[in-house]
Amino acid sequence: MRRSLPLVIDIALTTDCMGRMDQDKFYQKGEVFWDRGGPSPPMKQYLARHAVRGRALVPGRGRGHEVALAVEHGLNATGLDIAPTGVAEARALYPHLAERFVTGSLFDPPEEMRGVYDVVLEHTCMSALPPAMRADYRRGIDLTLRRGGLADRGVVHRAGA
Ligand SMILES: C[S@@+](CC[C@H](N)C(=O)[O-])C[C@H]1O[C@@H](n2cnc3c(N)ncnc32)[C@H](O)[C@@H]1O
């Protein structure tokens, strides 16, 4: 019974902060409970198995581990995150990739990030959103992908993809 408690806390905190778009407070307080200190195993497995190429967007990039992994795999990756403190932490962790970490919202992506990505790779960005925000998320993905681009959350393929 007690083992399910962390999951309940995750959902409650994330939903609350996402609803108010105040994700930065987690970084400010050092309460980044989702951070594994490195790229997520499913993303590592995905990139090891799939030869994705070109420009990659990592929305909800957090501390930048998935961007670093994508670059290692030869992708021209950019990470977009709404939390400015998270961007600063990503730049401190991966100074050689500093220019790849952008502050902004996937829901209203910067002009230069629209319609240019071959692939979107992400880990726990959409899944952390309250259901009411998932249409905005989907719209953001559609805005940033180039025509014919691929959205993949690193773990789950869209039906038919
Ligand atoms: C659960 S964390 C995942 C972070 C990272 N992908 C990881 O797995 O370590 C979700 C991230 O999404 C970011 N986020 C939330 N809403 C966003 C939005 N509208 N646009 C961009 N990033 C957003 C948060 O700031 C947070 O860093």
The ligand as a MOL file (V3000), in Angstrom:
LIG
                    3D

  0  0  0     0  0            999 V3000
M  V30 BEGIN CTAB
M  V30 COUNTS 27 29 0 0 0
M  V30 BEGIN ATOM
M  V30 1 C 7.9590 16.0380 -15.2510 0
M  V30 2 S 9.1010 17.2310 -15.8680 0 CHG=1
M  V30 3 C 10.1030 16.2400 -16.9960 0
M  V30 4 C 11.4890 16.8120 -17.2440 0
M  V30 5 C 12.4270 15.9380 -18.0980 0
M  V30 6 N 11.8490 15.6470 -19.3920 0
M  V30 7 C 12.7800 14.6700 -17.3790 0
M  V30 8 O 12.2310 13.6110 -17.7080 0
M  V30 9 O 13.6130 14.7370 -16.4700 0 CHG=-1
M  V30 10 C 8.0690 18.1610 -16.9640 0
M  V30 11 C 8.7730 19.3780 -17.5420 0
M  V30 12 O 7.8870 20.0330 -18.4480 0
M  V30 13 C 8.0830 21.4350 -18.3410 0
M  V30 14 N 6.8790 22.0980 -18.8810 0
M  V30 15 C 5.6600 22.1710 -18.3410 0
M  V30 16 N 4.8110 22.8310 -19.1320 0
M  V30 17 C 5.5180 23.1940 -20.2200 0
M  V30 18 C 5.2100 23.9200 -21.4070 0
M  V30 19 N 3.9840 24.4080 -21.6300 0
M  V30 20 N 6.1850 24.1160 -22.3110 0
M  V30 21 C 7.4380 23.6440 -22.0920 0
M  V30 22 N 7.7870 22.9560 -20.9900 0
M  V30 23 C 6.8590 22.7270 -20.0710 0
M  V30 24 C 8.3410 21.6490 -16.8630 0
M  V30 25 O 8.9800 22.8620 -16.5820 0
M  V30 26 C 9.1960 20.4160 -16.5270 0
M  V30 27 O 10.5720 20.7100 -16.6570 0
M  V30 END ATOM
M  V30 BEGIN BOND
M  V30 1 1 1 2
M  V30 2 1 2 3
M  V30 3 1 2 10
M  V30 4 1 3 4
M  V30 5 1 4 5
M  V30 6 1 5 6
M  V30 7 1 5 7
M  V30 8 2 7 8
M  V30 9 1 7 9
M  V30 10 1 10 11
M  V30 11 1 11 12
M  V30 12 1 11 26
M  V30 13 1 12 13
M  V30 14 1 13 14
M  V30 15 1 13 24
M  V30 16 1 14 15
M  V30 17 1 14 23
M  V30 18 2 15 16
M  V30 19 1 16 17
M  V30 20 1 17 18
M  V30 21 2 17 23
M  V30 22 1 18 19
M  V30 23 2 18 20
M  V30 24 1 20 21
M  V30 25 2 21 22
M  V30 26 1 22 23
M  V30 27 1 24 25
M  V30 28 1 24 26
M  V30 29 1 26 27
M  V30 END BOND
M  V30 END CTAB
M  END
